[in-house]
Each structure stands twice: as C-alpha cells, then as structure tokens.
C-alpha cells in the first residue's frame, strides 16, 4: 500500500462546503455512490427498518439523508461545523455531534456504522477501525468506501488530505486487524477507471498543490457533465453492481466493504 505524508489541506474553506452540497444533488459520482451503498446494505443487512446507524464523517449529510430515507434511525458525527450546518438542514430528524471519533461517547451502541470516503484521511487507520468497533453493538456491521488503487494518486488526493489509496488486500488487512470479518468487498467505478486515470494524471497534474488552489481543483473534480453524459456515468455504477455479482471486478476507482464485528 502506497502511503503519502503530505500536509493535510482537507479543511476546506466555507465556500467549498457550499459547492459540495450543491454538486451532490445531481452529480453522477455522488448519486452513483449512494446507489452502491444502498445495494451493499440491502444485501448484507436484510432487516434494517428502525435500526440505528452512525455515519462517521457525515459531511454535508448527503449519504445520511439516503440512510434516513430507507429507514434507519441516523446519527451524524463530523469534525467540521461548516459541513454539519448543511447536514442539519438535509436531515432534521437526525442527531448530530461535532467532534473527533475517539472522543465520541454515545449512550448506546449502534447497529451499524458507516465511514464513506473518510478512512483515507486518518493517519492511523487501524486505530480508527478499532474506534468504530467500540461503537458497534454485538455482530453489528461496518460499511466503508475508500478511494482505490495507488496509481490513481493525484494532486486532488493531496489537497483533500488523503493519506493513502487502498487495494482490496490492504483494506482487508486493516479491517481484520481491527476485529472484523469481511462480509462483502468489491471495487466500483470499474468503467470510469481509465477516464479517471487520464483526468487525474494529466488534467489535474497541471494544477498547483497549495491551499489557495483548493477551490479551482475542487471545481474541476465536481464539474457536472452535460445531462445525458451525467446520466450515463451514473448508470455505470449499476453496471458495476451487476457485473460484480457475476465475477469480482479486478479494479475500480473506489472500494466498498461490509464487515461484521467479530463475536
């Protein structure tokens, strides 16, 4: 696993959260990732209506809103008040806490915990998994998405404060070391891998790597393709899920995993 020890620049300026909150509504990647998250939950947790779900690093609440929509009682935890301000508007029924994962002390354990594109930001990912285990009830499920494949590393990973991109093997190692049993793991973004590699290696590599460049690079990344193309790219996630049921996808831009807390 390739590790990067760049300075963390993921404390976005306030306008970045506004940009993300607006882009998430229609952008193919955010909508497609929610599709993948819904599918893995439905295939690994057959009865979840009314069960409790904690999202660690809930950001602006885009995923949390979907979790609430399909029937979970949701709680959001995030370090950044700028993101939580949007999350509270999106999911007024949710409970929210501002702070760090290792400082969070809930009154009750959760049936499920999710970290969606969060683990790659944390220097000690094994400790973070252990903290998640502390928050999950007996035989509960941990759901994680992370950016995949070290060869896709770009300046966007730098400005986002990423510490690493994962392979299946490296993610499984972290989870099993934290006391979890893998229920399901797969790549997604298979059909976007080559375009993603081209974009990250050539278009984004021309940008600088300083904090004042965060907004221009972020605007490039969350730029929404024209209507039909945006829809086709969103549907490519459905193709990922279809083919992954037939044969394991050999690579992709991201990984998703469902892991059960060992009893």
C-alpha positions as CSV (number, residue, x, y, z in Angstrom):
1,X,0.0,0.0,0.0
2,X,1.4,3.3,-1.0
3,X,1.4,5.9,1.7
4,X,1.6,9.7,1.3
5,X,2.6,12.0,4.1
6,X,1.6,15.3,2.5
7,X,0.3,18.2,4.6
8,X,-3.4,17.9,5.2
9,X,-5.4,20.5,3.3
10,X,-8.8,18.9,3.7
11,X,-10.1,21.7,6.0
12,X,-11.9,23.2,3.0
13,X,-12.9,26.9,3.1
14,X,-16.5,27.6,3.8
15,X,-17.4,28.0,0.1
16,X,-16.2,24.5,-0.6
17,X,-18.9,23.0,1.5
18,X,-21.5,25.1,-0.3
19,X,-20.1,23.8,-3.6
20,X,-20.2,20.2,-2.4
21,X,-23.7,20.5,-1.0
22,X,-25.0,21.8,-4.4
23,X,-23.0,19.3,-6.5
24,X,-24.1,16.3,-4.6
25,X,-27.7,16.7,-5.6
26,X,-27.2,15.8,-9.3
27,X,-23.5,14.8,-9.8
28,X,-23.2,11.2,-11.2
29,X,-20.5,10.2,-8.7
30,X,-22.4,11.2,-5.5
31,X,-25.6,9.7,-6.8
32,X,-23.8,6.6,-8.0
33,X,-22.0,6.0,-4.8
34,X,-25.3,6.2,-2.9
35,X,-26.7,3.6,-5.2
36,X,-23.7,1.3,-4.4
37,X,-24.1,1.9,-0.6
38,X,-27.8,1.1,-0.8
39,X,-27.1,-2.2,-2.6
40,X,-24.5,-3.4,-0.2
41,X,-26.7,-2.6,2.8
42,X,-29.7,-4.4,1.4
43,X,-27.6,-7.5,0.6
44,X,-25.8,-7.7,4.0
45,X,-28.4,-6.4,6.4
46,X,-31.8,-7.8,5.5
47,X,-33.8,-6.2,8.2
48,X,-32.8,-2.6,8.9
49,X,-36.0,-0.6,9.3
50,X,-35.7,1.4,12.6
51,X,-32.2,0.2,13.3
52,X,-29.6,2.7,14.4
53,X,-26.8,3.9,12.0
54,X,-23.9,6.2,12.8
55,X,-22.1,7.9,9.9
56,X,-18.6,8.9,10.9
57,X,-17.5,12.0,8.9
58,X,-21.0,12.7,7.6
59,X,-20.0,16.0,6.0
60,X,-23.0,17.8,4.4
61,X,-25.3,14.9,5.1
62,X,-25.9,13.6,1.6
63,X,-25.4,9.9,2.4
64,X,-27.0,10.3,5.8
65,X,-30.2,11.6,4.1
66,X,-30.4,8.5,2.0
67,X,-29.8,6.3,5.0
68,X,-32.7,8.0,6.8
69,X,-34.9,7.7,3.7
70,X,-34.5,3.9,3.5
71,X,-35.5,3.5,7.2
72,X,-32.5,3.9,9.6
73,X,-32.5,6.0,12.7
74,X,-29.5,8.1,11.9
75,X,-26.8,9.9,13.8
76,X,-24.1,12.0,12.2
77,X,-20.6,12.7,13.5
78,X,-18.2,15.2,12.0
79,X,-15.3,17.4,13.0
80,X,-16.4,20.4,10.8
81,X,-19.3,22.6,11.8
82,X,-19.4,24.1,8.2
83,X,-20.5,20.7,6.9
84,X,-22.8,19.9,9.8
85,X,-24.7,23.1,9.1
86,X,-25.8,21.6,5.7
87,X,-26.4,18.2,7.2
88,X,-28.8,19.5,9.8
89,X,-30.9,21.1,7.1
90,X,-30.9,18.0,5.0
91,X,-31.7,15.5,7.8
92,X,-33.6,17.4,10.5
93,X,-34.7,14.1,12.1
94,X,-31.1,13.1,12.7
95,X,-28.9,13.5,15.8
96,X,-25.6,15.3,15.2
97,X,-22.4,15.6,17.1
98,X,-19.4,17.8,16.4
99,X,-16.0,16.3,17.3
100,X,-13.5,13.6,16.7
101,X,-14.2,9.9,16.5
102,X,-12.0,8.9,19.5
103,X,-13.8,11.5,21.7
104,X,-17.3,10.3,20.8
105,X,-19.1,8.6,23.7
106,X,-22.7,7.7,22.8
107,X,-25.2,6.4,25.4
108,X,-26.0,3.3,23.2
109,X,-24.1,1.3,20.7
110,X,-25.2,1.3,17.0
111,X,-26.5,-1.5,14.8
112,X,-24.3,-0.2,12.0
113,X,-21.6,2.4,11.4
114,X,-20.5,3.9,8.1
115,X,-17.4,5.7,7.0
116,X,-17.8,6.9,3.4
117,X,-14.6,8.3,2.0
118,X,-13.3,9.1,5.4
119,X,-10.8,6.4,6.4
120,X,-8.2,7.6,3.8
121,X,-8.0,10.9,5.7
122,X,-7.0,9.4,9.0
123,X,-3.3,8.9,9.7
124,X,-3.8,5.8,11.9
125,X,-6.5,3.8,10.0
126,X,-6.2,0.7,12.2
127,X,-6.9,2.8,15.3
128,X,-9.9,4.3,13.6
129,X,-11.3,0.9,12.8
130,X,-10.9,-0.1,16.5
131,X,-12.8,3.1,17.5
132,X,-15.6,2.1,15.1
133,X,-15.7,-1.4,16.7
134,X,-16.1,0.3,20.1
135,X,-19.3,2.0,18.8
136,X,-20.9,-1.1,17.2
137,X,-23.2,-3.5,19.0
138,X,-22.9,-7.3,19.0
139,X,-22.5,-8.6,15.5
140,X,-23.1,-5.2,14.0
141,X,-21.9,-4.1,10.6
142,X,-19.3,-1.6,9.5
143,X,-19.7,-0.1,6.0
144,X,-16.8,1.7,4.3
145,X,-16.0,3.3,1.0
146,X,-12.5,4.4,0.2
147,X,-10.6,5.6,-2.9
148,X,-8.9,2.7,-4.6
149,X,-5.6,2.0,-6.5
150,X,-2.4,3.9,-5.5
151,X,-1.7,4.5,-9.2
152,X,-4.6,6.9,-9.3
153,X,-3.0,9.2,-6.8
154,X,-3.1,12.9,-7.9
155,X,-3.0,16.4,-6.6
156,X,-6.7,16.1,-5.7
157,X,-5.7,13.5,-3.1
158,X,-3.1,15.9,-1.8
159,X,-5.5,18.8,-1.4
160,X,-8.1,16.5,0.1
161,X,-5.7,15.4,2.8
162,X,-5.7,11.8,1.8
163,X,-3.0,9.6,3.4
164,X,-3.4,6.6,1.1
165,X,-5.5,4.9,-1.6
166,X,-6.4,1.3,-0.9
167,X,-6.3,-2.1,-2.7
168,X,-8.6,-4.9,-1.7
169,X,-5.8,-6.6,0.2
170,X,-4.7,-3.5,2.2
171,X,-8.3,-2.7,3.2
172,X,-9.0,-6.3,4.3
173,X,-5.8,-6.3,6.4
174,X,-6.9,-3.1,8.3
175,X,-10.4,-4.5,9.0
176,X,-9.3,-7.9,10.1
177,X,-6.7,-6.4,12.4
178,X,-9.5,-4.4,13.9
179,X,-11.6,-7.5,14.7
180,X,-13.9,-7.5,11.7
181,X,-15.0,-10.3,9.4
182,X,-15.4,-9.4,5.8
183,X,-19.0,-10.0,4.6
184,X,-18.6,-8.3,1.2
185,X,-15.9,-6.3,-0.6
186,X,-15.7,-5.1,-4.2
187,X,-14.4,-2.4,-6.4
188,X,-16.7,0.1,-8.1
189,X,-16.1,2.7,-10.7
190,X,-14.7,0.0,-13.0
191,X,-15.9,1.7,-16.2
192,X,-14.5,5.0,-15.0
193,X,-11.1,3.7,-14.2
194,X,-9.3,4.7,-17.4
195,X,-11.0,8.1,-17.8
196,X,-10.3,8.7,-14.1
197,X,-6.6,7.8,-14.6
198,X,-6.3,10.2,-17.6
199,X,-8.0,13.0,-15.8
200,X,-6.0,12.7,-12.6
201,X,-2.7,12.2,-14.3
202,X,-2.9,14.9,-16.9
203,X,-5.6,17.4,-16.3
204,X,-5.3,17.8,-12.5
205,X,-1.5,17.4,-12.5
206,X,-1.2,20.9,-14.1
207,X,-2.6,22.5,-11.0
208,X,-0.6,23.7,-8.1
209,X,-0.5,22.0,-4.7
210,X,-1.2,24.8,-2.3
211,X,-4.2,25.7,-0.2
212,X,-5.2,28.6,-2.4
213,X,-5.6,26.1,-5.3
214,X,-8.3,24.0,-3.4
215,X,-11.3,25.7,-5.0
216,X,-10.1,25.6,-8.6
217,X,-9.2,21.9,-8.3
218,X,-12.4,21.1,-6.5
219,X,-14.5,22.8,-9.1
220,X,-12.8,20.7,-11.8
221,X,-13.5,17.5,-9.8
222,X,-17.2,18.2,-9.1
223,X,-17.9,19.6,-12.5
224,X,-21.1,18.0,-13.7
225,X,-21.1,16.6,-17.2
226,X,-23.9,17.6,-19.6
227,X,-27.3,15.9,-19.0
228,X,-27.2,12.6,-20.9
229,X,-23.5,12.0,-20.2
230,X,-24.0,12.6,-16.5
231,X,-26.9,10.1,-16.5
232,X,-24.9,7.5,-18.4
233,X,-22.0,7.8,-15.9
234,X,-24.4,7.4,-13.1
235,X,-25.8,4.3,-14.7
236,X,-22.2,2.9,-15.0
237,X,-22.4,2.2,-11.2
238,X,-25.4,0.0,-11.8
239,X,-23.3,-1.9,-14.3
240,X,-20.6,-2.3,-11.7
241,X,-23.0,-3.9,-9.3
242,X,-24.4,-6.2,-12.0
243,X,-21.1,-7.5,-13.1
244,X,-19.6,-7.7,-9.6
245,X,-22.3,-10.3,-8.8
246,X,-21.1,-12.5,-11.7
247,X,-17.3,-12.0,-11.3
248,X,-15.2,-9.9,-9.0
249,X,-14.2,-6.7,-10.6
250,X,-10.3,-6.6,-10.9
251,X,-10.0,-2.8,-10.3
252,X,-12.0,0.4,-10.0
253,X,-11.8,3.9,-8.7
254,X,-13.2,3.0,-5.3
255,X,-13.8,0.1,-2.9
256,X,-16.8,-0.7,-0.8
257,X,-16.9,-3.2,2.1
258,X,-19.3,-4.6,4.6
259,X,-17.6,-6.1,7.6
260,X,-19.2,-7.7,10.6
261,X,-17.9,-7.2,14.2
262,X,-16.4,-10.4,15.4
263,X,-18.4,-12.0,18.3
